[in-house]
Amino acid sequence: MTEAVFRETAAEPRTQAVPLSHLSLELGHLYMEDFEAGPEHLRRHFEQVRPWAEAARAAAAATAGGKRPRISTCFLIDDYFTRFSAPAEVVPVLLEEAGRAGLVVDYLARESGCAVAGKVPVAEAVAGRIVEEPPPGSYGLRPPAAQTGWLANGERSPVARAPQAMKPATAWQPPKETAARRHSVFLDVELWDEGPDGHRTWSCPFLAAVWQLARLGLLRNEGEAVLVPQPHTGTAFPDDWDELPPLLRLNPRADPFAAYRTCSVIPSRFLPVEHAVRVILDQIEVDPGALAQAAERSAREHATVPDSVAGRISYVFCAGQ
């Protein structure tokens, strides 16, 4: 006689796997004013991007052990902070100018999809996985990021208080970076703000951190993959941004969107934003199942991947933009 063992399905969490390239290469992240500047501005952007994109491809090939590296390209359009024009007008010009520079955009993403994708509150879910690093010697006096919407990479300067009678005033203390190398580079990042109606607006650095997690294939919602590319089946684009999928696959022959590593070729004005992105990623508890899948598959392919999520991302900052 054998005994049957019954288990609840929910007791065995399943993490959906996603296909992974070796490198996700971002060809740009532009705002409304960049598109309003006209096709010539986009042309100059892609002309600057092209040599650095070629260098990133060469570097990926050099670490592929003689095999063809899987490399996909992507482009992020900001439709979150400002709605402008329409996909039917913006996207064809974007793709035309990229092609003029000899570049192919495999995947097109909307920044609003990093906040909410379909019915999934992506940014809110990622914010719920923040695990703050307590500065050495701290006593929990600082309110958590979940309350304040601010996240630091160390200990803030103490708030000056008016001295009580017979007590000296509190001496000023400088902020301290937790992992400082002799001198501190302290950063305090605003993750969101809220209007009078309580509506939360996510910050550019926080959405950019979500974007990096998506490109690394590490976003999950209850085990299911988030920001899954949708194929572009027609020849035209819609007139409304909400009718465009959060992540669109433009090139049917493209390698997978997500990758073991990312490289972003972006204007130099994004340098402070990306510093903030690394601070955020260092304090996110990433889905363990997704991390394990990436580690196992990269090891099988002999593709070295850093343990640190922030260590998997790299940048080229183009001057003069």
PLY file of the C-alpha trace (Angstrom):
ply
format ascii 1.0
element vertex 321
property float x
property float y
property float z
element edge 320
property int vertex1
property int vertex2
end_header
0.00 0.00 0.00
1.42 3.40 -0.95
0.65 6.67 0.72
-0.37 9.62 -1.42
1.20 12.94 -0.53
-0.82 16.07 -1.30
0.68 19.56 -1.48
-0.87 22.94 -1.99
0.10 24.36 -5.39
0.83 27.71 -3.75
3.36 26.00 -1.47
5.61 25.35 -4.45
6.37 28.77 -5.90
7.31 28.71 -9.54
9.60 31.28 -11.11
8.99 31.71 -14.82
12.20 31.62 -16.86
12.94 34.18 -19.54
15.35 33.85 -22.49
18.63 35.68 -21.95
21.13 37.30 -24.28
24.71 38.03 -23.29
24.26 41.79 -23.56
21.36 44.25 -23.59
22.60 47.35 -25.41
20.59 50.54 -24.86
20.87 52.99 -27.74
19.18 55.90 -26.01
16.78 57.22 -23.41
15.30 60.51 -24.57
12.72 62.98 -23.36
10.08 65.12 -25.01
12.47 68.01 -25.68
14.81 65.67 -27.57
12.05 64.73 -30.00
10.78 68.29 -30.23
14.27 69.32 -31.37
13.58 67.48 -34.63
15.11 64.69 -36.73
18.49 66.45 -36.87
18.85 66.17 -33.11
18.05 62.45 -33.24
20.51 62.07 -36.10
23.32 63.63 -34.07
22.41 61.41 -31.13
22.66 58.18 -33.10
25.84 59.32 -34.85
27.42 59.72 -31.42
26.04 56.41 -30.21
27.20 54.29 -33.17
30.98 54.00 -32.41
30.32 53.26 -28.75
27.70 50.67 -29.62
30.21 48.99 -31.92
32.78 48.99 -29.10
30.26 47.41 -26.71
29.55 44.69 -29.27
33.27 44.03 -29.72
33.76 43.77 -25.96
30.90 41.29 -25.68
32.35 39.21 -28.52
35.76 39.15 -26.80
34.26 37.52 -23.71
32.10 35.02 -25.57
34.87 32.45 -25.93
34.79 32.40 -29.73
31.03 31.91 -29.89
28.63 34.41 -31.39
27.42 36.62 -28.56
23.71 37.19 -28.26
23.21 40.97 -28.24
19.92 42.84 -28.37
19.38 46.58 -28.63
16.70 48.67 -26.96
15.48 52.24 -26.75
13.46 53.84 -23.94
10.98 56.66 -24.60
9.76 58.81 -21.72
5.96 58.85 -21.86
5.63 58.90 -18.07
6.52 62.43 -17.02
5.19 64.13 -20.15
2.84 62.84 -22.83
3.78 64.30 -26.19
2.95 63.79 -29.85
1.95 60.20 -30.70
3.73 56.90 -31.43
2.53 57.13 -35.04
4.60 60.31 -35.44
7.55 59.71 -33.11
8.50 56.07 -33.65
8.94 56.07 -37.47
11.26 59.11 -37.28
13.22 57.49 -34.46
13.71 54.25 -36.39
14.57 56.10 -39.60
17.31 58.14 -37.94
18.70 55.07 -36.17
18.83 53.22 -39.49
20.51 56.21 -41.14
23.33 55.81 -38.59
23.57 52.07 -39.27
21.82 51.05 -36.04
18.87 48.69 -35.52
16.48 49.11 -32.59
15.33 45.62 -31.64
13.06 46.59 -28.73
11.17 49.79 -27.95
10.04 50.48 -24.38
7.77 53.05 -22.75
8.98 54.44 -19.44
5.43 54.37 -18.08
5.65 50.57 -18.35
8.31 50.67 -15.62
5.66 52.15 -13.32
2.66 50.03 -14.31
2.69 47.29 -16.96
-0.84 46.23 -17.83
-2.40 45.57 -14.43
0.91 44.96 -12.66
2.10 47.84 -10.40
5.74 47.17 -11.26
7.37 50.12 -9.47
5.30 49.57 -6.32
6.30 45.90 -6.27
10.00 46.75 -6.60
9.70 49.42 -3.88
8.31 46.72 -1.61
11.57 44.79 -1.99
13.80 47.60 -0.70
16.03 46.44 2.15
17.89 49.45 3.49
21.49 49.09 4.62
21.67 50.50 8.15
24.73 52.72 8.55
27.28 51.45 11.12
26.38 52.71 14.57
22.88 53.84 13.62
20.02 53.44 16.09
17.00 53.45 13.82
16.31 57.16 14.24
15.91 57.66 10.48
12.42 56.86 9.17
12.42 54.00 6.60
12.35 54.68 2.87
8.85 53.21 2.71
7.68 56.24 4.73
9.91 59.03 3.46
10.45 58.05 -0.19
14.18 58.73 0.24
17.01 56.19 0.11
20.63 56.93 1.01
23.93 55.09 0.59
25.06 55.92 4.10
24.39 58.01 7.17
22.82 61.43 6.76
24.07 64.48 8.61
22.19 64.67 11.93
19.42 67.24 12.20
20.47 70.25 14.25
18.29 70.77 17.30
17.94 73.84 19.46
19.92 73.32 22.66
18.04 72.86 25.89
18.94 74.86 28.95
22.36 73.94 30.31
23.02 71.65 27.31
25.39 72.49 24.46
24.14 72.64 20.88
24.58 69.49 18.80
27.80 69.72 16.81
27.50 69.42 13.04
28.47 66.03 11.63
29.11 65.29 7.95
27.20 62.57 6.12
29.06 59.29 5.67
28.96 56.80 2.81
28.62 53.25 4.10
31.16 51.74 1.66
33.43 54.78 1.39
36.96 54.37 0.08
38.72 56.81 2.43
36.47 59.74 1.40
32.69 59.62 1.16
30.53 60.18 -1.89
27.21 60.45 -0.11
23.96 60.30 -2.09
20.37 60.66 -0.94
17.91 59.55 -3.64
14.28 60.61 -3.93
12.27 57.55 -4.96
8.89 59.23 -5.34
6.79 62.21 -4.32
3.08 62.53 -3.65
0.58 65.19 -4.64
-2.19 66.62 -2.45
-4.48 63.83 -3.68
-2.03 61.18 -2.50
-1.07 60.16 -6.04
2.50 58.89 -6.11
4.84 59.93 -8.91
7.91 57.73 -9.21
11.26 59.43 -9.74
13.38 59.05 -12.85
16.17 57.18 -10.94
13.70 54.69 -9.49
12.07 53.96 -12.85
15.55 53.63 -14.37
16.40 51.05 -11.68
13.24 49.11 -12.61
14.32 49.38 -16.27
17.70 47.85 -15.46
16.07 44.97 -13.56
13.83 44.33 -16.57
16.81 44.29 -18.94
18.63 41.86 -16.63
15.63 39.51 -16.66
15.16 39.85 -12.88
11.63 41.27 -12.67
8.89 38.92 -11.46
5.37 39.34 -10.16
4.19 36.31 -8.17
6.72 34.28 -10.13
5.56 35.50 -13.53
7.84 37.49 -15.84
7.11 41.21 -16.11
7.59 43.45 -19.16
7.50 40.61 -21.66
8.15 41.84 -25.24
5.12 41.93 -27.51
5.69 41.50 -31.28
5.00 44.39 -33.62
2.80 42.77 -36.22
1.62 45.74 -38.26
3.30 48.41 -40.33
1.85 51.44 -38.52
1.96 52.60 -34.90
-1.03 53.79 -32.83
-2.01 57.40 -32.19
-2.15 56.95 -28.42
0.73 55.91 -26.15
-1.57 53.73 -24.06
-2.30 51.65 -27.15
1.39 50.85 -27.57
2.62 47.83 -25.54
5.01 48.71 -22.69
7.73 46.70 -24.45
7.57 46.16 -28.20
9.70 43.78 -30.26
10.43 45.55 -33.53
12.95 43.11 -34.98
11.54 39.57 -35.35
15.09 38.18 -35.67
16.40 39.90 -32.55
18.17 38.08 -29.75
16.30 37.99 -26.41
15.52 41.32 -24.77
16.85 40.45 -21.29
20.52 39.65 -20.81
23.20 38.70 -18.31
24.66 42.21 -18.57
23.54 45.61 -19.77
25.30 48.54 -21.39
23.63 51.93 -21.88
24.95 54.52 -24.32
23.23 57.66 -23.08
23.76 61.44 -22.82
26.11 62.65 -20.08
23.25 64.44 -18.31
22.12 61.02 -17.06
25.27 60.44 -15.01
23.72 61.60 -11.68
20.61 59.54 -12.40
22.62 56.38 -13.01
24.66 56.93 -9.84
21.31 56.92 -8.03
20.28 53.76 -9.91
23.27 51.88 -8.50
22.47 53.05 -4.96
18.91 51.76 -5.39
19.91 48.41 -6.91
22.36 47.77 -4.07
19.40 47.86 -1.66
16.83 45.82 -3.60
16.12 42.23 -2.60
15.87 40.77 -6.09
13.67 37.72 -6.70
15.86 34.77 -5.61
14.42 32.42 -8.22
15.26 34.82 -11.05
18.78 35.31 -9.67
19.30 31.55 -9.43
18.16 31.02 -13.01
20.56 33.66 -14.35
23.43 32.25 -12.28
22.82 28.65 -13.38
22.48 29.48 -17.07
25.43 31.86 -17.18
27.62 29.24 -15.49
26.53 26.65 -18.04
27.55 29.03 -20.82
30.83 29.99 -19.08
29.64 33.62 -19.06
30.92 35.29 -15.91
28.24 37.32 -14.14
28.96 39.37 -10.98
27.02 38.49 -7.85
26.10 42.14 -7.42
23.20 43.24 -9.62
24.67 46.72 -9.91
27.92 45.13 -11.08
26.14 43.73 -14.14
25.36 47.15 -15.63
27.72 49.48 -17.50
27.51 52.80 -19.29
28.94 55.02 -21.96
28.09 58.70 -21.36
28.16 60.69 -24.58
29.51 64.21 -24.18
27.84 67.34 -25.46
24.22 66.31 -24.84
0 1
1 2
2 3
3 4
4 5
5 6
6 7
7 8
8 9
9 10
10 11
11 12
12 13
13 14
14 15
15 16
16 17
17 18
18 19
19 20
20 21
21 22
22 23
23 24
24 25
25 26
26 27
27 28
28 29
29 30
30 31
31 32
32 33
33 34
34 35
35 36
36 37
37 38
38 39
39 40
40 41
41 42
42 43
43 44
44 45
45 46
46 47
47 48
48 49
49 50
50 51
51 52
52 53
53 54
54 55
55 56
56 57
57 58
58 59
59 60
60 61
61 62
62 63
63 64
64 65
65 66
66 67
67 68
68 69
69 70
70 71
71 72
72 73
73 74
74 75
75 76
76 77
77 78
78 79
79 80
80 81
81 82
82 83
83 84
84 85
85 86
86 87
87 88
88 89
89 90
90 91
91 92
92 93
93 94
94 95
95 96
96 97
97 98
98 99
99 100
100 101
101 102
102 103
103 104
104 105
105 106
106 107
107 108
108 109
109 110
110 111
111 112
112 113
113 114
114 115
115 116
116 117
117 118
118 119
119 120
120 121
121 122
122 123
123 124
124 125
125 126
126 127
127 128
128 129
129 130
130 131
131 132
132 133
133 134
134 135
135 136
136 137
137 138
138 139
139 140
140 141
141 142
142 143
143 144
144 145
145 146
146 147
147 148
148 149
149 150
150 151
151 152
152 153
153 154
154 155
155 156
156 157
157 158
158 159
159 160
160 161
161 162
162 163
163 164
164 165
165 166
166 167
167 168
168 169
169 170
170 171
171 172
172 173
173 174
174 175
175 176
176 177
177 178
178 179
179 180
180 181
181 182
182 183
183 184
184 185
185 186
186 187
187 188
188 189
189 190
190 191
191 192
192 193
193 194
194 195
195 196
196 197
197 198
198 199
199 200
200 201
201 202
202 203
203 204
204 205
205 206
206 207
207 208
208 209
209 210
210 211
211 212
212 213
213 214
214 215
215 216
216 217
217 218
218 219
219 220
220 221
221 222
222 223
223 224
224 225
225 226
226 227
227 228
228 229
229 230
230 231
231 232
232 233
233 234
234 235
235 236
236 237
237 238
238 239
239 240
240 241
241 242
242 243
243 244
244 245
245 246
246 247
247 248
248 249
249 250
250 251
251 252
252 253
253 254
254 255
255 256
256 257
257 258
258 259
259 260
260 261
261 262
262 263
263 264
264 265
265 266
266 267
267 268
268 269
269 270
270 271
271 272
272 273
273 274
274 275
275 276
276 277
277 278
278 279
279 280
280 281
281 282
282 283
283 284
284 285
285 286
286 287
287 288
288 289
289 290
290 291
291 292
292 293
293 294
294 295
295 296
296 297
297 298
298 299
299 300
300 301
301 302
302 303
303 304
304 305
305 306
306 307
307 308
308 309
309 310
310 311
311 312
312 313
313 314
314 315
315 316
316 317
317 318
318 319
319 320
